[in-house]
């Protein structure tokens, strides 16, 4: 099982012009960590944000739409990944 932890609400913006195409680009990303149950420690990474996506609040999330089956049965990663907050477990009732 994989979870994404958003570490900061700060959004880092990178802008420029592609040397190949000559088109302007804007990249928006947040600092994050990938928690994988098969790994001992989380790995720091950058979480990409779409143009109109609001920044995520710090916390734990799961990816809502990670994979789809494309044409001819090929497995594909969804282009615009969406995070869903991990619900905190309610404490067990005292008996």
C-alpha positions in Angstrom: 0.0 0.0 0.0 1.3 3.4 -0.9 0.4 6.7 0.7 1.6 10.3 -0.1 2.4 12.7 2.7 2.2 16.3 1.8 4.9 18.0 3.9 4.2 21.6 3.3 1.3 23.8 1.9 3.9 25.8 0.0 3.8 25.6 -3.8 7.0 25.8 -5.7 6.6 27.3 -9.2 9.0 26.9 -12.1 8.5 28.8 -15.3 10.4 28.9 -18.5 10.4 28.3 -22.2 11.1 24.9 -23.7 14.3 24.8 -25.7 12.8 22.2 -27.9 9.4 23.6 -28.7 9.8 27.3 -27.8 6.6 27.1 -25.8 6.3 28.6 -22.4 5.6 26.3 -19.4 4.7 26.5 -15.8 5.4 23.6 -13.3 3.8 23.7 -9.9 4.7 21.2 -7.2 4.6 20.6 -3.4 7.1 18.8 -1.2 5.9 15.3 -0.4 7.0 11.9 0.8 6.0 8.5 -0.6 5.2 5.9 2.1 5.4 2.4 0.7 4.6 -0.6 2.9 7.4 -2.5 1.3 10.0 0.2 2.2 11.5 0.8 5.7 11.5 4.7 5.3 9.5 7.1 3.3 11.1 8.7 0.2 11.0 12.4 -0.4 9.5 13.5 -3.7 7.7 16.4 -5.4 3.9 16.2 -5.9 2.9 17.8 -9.2 -0.1 20.2 -9.2 -2.2 20.9 -12.3 -2.7 24.4 -13.5 -6.0 25.0 -11.6 -5.5 22.6 -8.7 -5.5 24.1 -5.2 -2.5 23.2 -3.0 -3.1 20.2 -0.7 -2.9 20.8 3.1 -0.1 18.9 4.9 -1.2 15.4 5.8 -1.5 11.8 4.6 -3.3 11.0 1.3 -3.9 8.1 -1.1 -4.0 8.5 -4.9 -7.7 8.3 -6.0 -7.1 7.5 -9.7 -3.6 5.9 -10.1 -4.1 3.5 -13.0 -6.5 2.9 -15.9 -6.7 0.4 -18.7 -6.1 2.1 -22.0 -6.6 1.1 -25.6 -5.7 -2.5 -26.4 -5.6 -3.4 -22.7 -2.5 -1.5 -21.8 -2.0 -0.3 -18.2 -1.7 3.5 -18.0 -1.0 6.1 -15.3 -3.7 8.7 -15.1 -2.3 12.1 -16.3 -3.9 14.2 -13.5 -3.4 12.4 -10.3 -5.8 13.3 -7.5 -5.2 12.9 -3.7 -7.8 11.8 -1.2 -7.2 12.4 2.5 -6.6 9.3 4.6 -9.3 9.2 7.3 -8.0 9.0 10.8 -9.2 5.9 12.6 -11.6 6.6 15.4 -10.3 5.3 18.8 -11.8 2.0 19.9 -14.7 2.4 22.4 -13.9 1.6 26.0 -15.7 -1.4 27.4 
